[in-house]
Amino acid sequence: MFTKKVKSLLAVGLPVVLAASVVVIAPASAGGKVTRTQGQEVSYASYGAEYANVATTKDGDDSCSWYNTSKKDYSGKTLRVLTHAIPNMGKPTALHAKQFEDLTGAKVEVEHVSFGDLYAKQLRSYQTDTNQYDVVFNGSYQIGDFQQYYAKVPDSITKGNGSLATLTPLYKALYKWDGDTKLVGIDGDRHFLKYRTDVYENAEAKAFYKKKTGKDLAFPKTWKEYNLHAKTFNGYKPAGQPAGVKFTGTTEITQKGGLMFGAFIDRVAPYAKNPNVKGGFWFDENMVPQVNNPGFVAGLTDFVDATKYMPVGGKNFDLSKEIESFGRGDSLLSYTWDDAWSKSNEPTSPIKNKVKAAPLPGAEKVWNRVTKKWDTPKGGINYAPYIAWGWSSAVTAASPQKQMAFDYLCFWGNQANHKLDLTIGDMGVNPARTEDFKSDFWVKEMNWGKPAVDSWLATMQNYEKNTNRVFDLRVPGVSDYMTALENAVAKALAGQATPQKALDEAAKEWNAITKRVGITKVKSAYQNVIALEDNIK
Amino acid sequence: MKKGYPRFFLLPGLILLIAIIIFPLLFTIRVTFSSWNVSQSGLNFIGGENWSEMARDVRYWGSLLRLFYLSFLTVAIQYVLGFAIALFAWKGIAARRFFRVLWLIPMMTTPSLMAIIWRSIFTEDIGALNGLLNRVGLDPVNWLTESGPANFAITIAEVWQWTPFMFLILLAGLLSLPKEPFMAAAIDGASAWKTFARVTFPMMAPISIGAIMIRLIDASKIFDSVFTLTRGGPGNATETPAAYIFQRSLQDFQIAYGSTLALTYLILAILTLTIIGKVFARLSKPKGI
């Protein structure tokens, strides 16, 4: 009797228990060796000593959370990833590859190369049709060169519960091409001004400036003011200056081949991006290059002038040198990417809590390429912030493992990983999602000063709203165009040519590049840039 | 059949020659007539566009002129210094073997590594040289961002690296010289200077020419020090053809145009070095023969 009851119980109960275990337990450890539960704390600590002190956070509820990713089974499958050298972008790629392997059972082969090789290796793979990679990382400005080789990012990642659904509208637009999202936006970059508060908020320094110039001191609103401040405070001794560090006016990226084109764009944009002129900042409607128009020349003239107020060696700074120099307290002002900002906010920074952020300076006049005259901007100053390229990634259209590749990238940037990556300075991940713009995270978890954080977040919000923004020239051959520009600017900075002559040479070179790449091809691609510049939805 | 049989032994060498020299050369020539670049891969035909563009490329011709100056200057300094050191080592100094090895160290170091070390010395903000100048109360010098100092920095790096090569060849030459002419000079009461000018130097001429030619061939490719120290800057003040071709071909991916530049560079280098070799040979020929 008892045996019969047990048998009937087992007959009904066992399948139920087995079925339940399939639903509750098995999906959380489908292919990998790590089992996850919903909302479980995420920690990088087990992935190396360098992550021992990294904060932990609760797993998100997005579609690519740790828990949801652990339900996938990619055992026996291999993903080929091309990424940048460690640490910048290379470090998170390798870390998330290991985590993805642990969760899904996949094998992820990560190849780390220099930035130049990132471009070259991709190009070789596509031009020779050898399909060497499933996932590639790149500068988002290269989208014009490679978009035809990328698979469309599925809506499951960019919408609803996808990990990229909360990207701000600005960055959502940035990763699209002809209406389709082609890049997985894992980073959000922009250029902005960094200034030292131990000068700008110091009574003695204000009095010094007033005495020297007859003007009140506030952070520079125009590039002319920027240069004047750099000149006035070059050699000054601020109250909070780190011992043994000579104080100069400005630290900028000036090295040919060291991303100097970004600094140049910052300086020329407000002189040349006229909010009343639509249809092209880099070219006019007939694809005539604008890089030698008076707006560009005015910006370059300011750039050349500023070289007098730079630290020793400042005329040969690449991005890393700029970060290092401003971070150690070399100068009053700096601009370009977020990195120097993060550096100055690090716990050991000698200028911690002495730096604030502001929008890039503007110009008191702006060139009108249609009327061929200078316009006086509404409100007296024309602002035209440069939304500089940041890191992005893509899945190649020829990849045989597209689903796995998108799952990897989606996991790479899921809510929890994104939050933790933001807290690690050398990862190369910067804010671009709505949840990133809350000061609590930066003040409490990053231990940054609230006034500094507020100024930074306000700057980013300002860029979200600004409708007169400048973007990279995202067309085929963009590297050639930028190299030609850098070469011309370098000649002007070295005093080998006047700004006008140098930029005339650049314009001539641009015409040759356009001819080489094909005017129809460039013009067609440039419409995507115009859509961003002119805020066309 | 038997007669032609030995020719088959030439086949491996011939295949290798075709694979690594003749085919790449012919292919490069073909590429120069195409528009192969970042967005247009493959061999289309555009006639002589690349060649006419090159003829108008001021930056390229400027880099060639710079190369003439840099290679002749650096090789001349290397020759003078190398000869002086070889004479010291030849005449006999204390711990000669030790110094011979010591002098060879720069040459044995990887060129790009050596250039990185020089960069850390010349770097303007945290470099050793400006630190030294600062200690003795002098203003820092813009070693890498002003045309004159930047060329000086490259010259120093090149001379440092390759003087040992001159030393090695010239010392070998000195050691192989017959003793009789020197004994005759000593009997005639010739001074040290006269012995050098009338005996040592003329007898060393063929070896000197060989050493100079080898170094000139090598110096015509100056790249590592330029790329690492200045990247061709400031502006284009230190850009050599190799650096420029690298930029065009492997950074801008103008494969066809880069090939045109490289081919022209090769032809010019062969022509120039042949002429220099002939001139040297004529100059070193003993009079009356």
Interface residues (C-beta under 8 A of the other chain):
Chain A: G116 A120 L123 Q127 D145 Q255 K256 G257 G258 P311 V312 G313 G314 K315 N316 K321 S325 D330 P476 G477 S479 D480 T483 N487 A490 K491 L493 A494 G495 Q496 A497 A512 R516 V517 G518 K521
Chain B: S35 N37 V38 S39 Q40 S41 E53 R59 T123 E124 D125 I126 G127 N130 P140 N142 L144 T145 E146 S147 T230 R231 G232 G233 P234 G235 N236 A237 Q247 L250 Q251 D252 F253 Q254
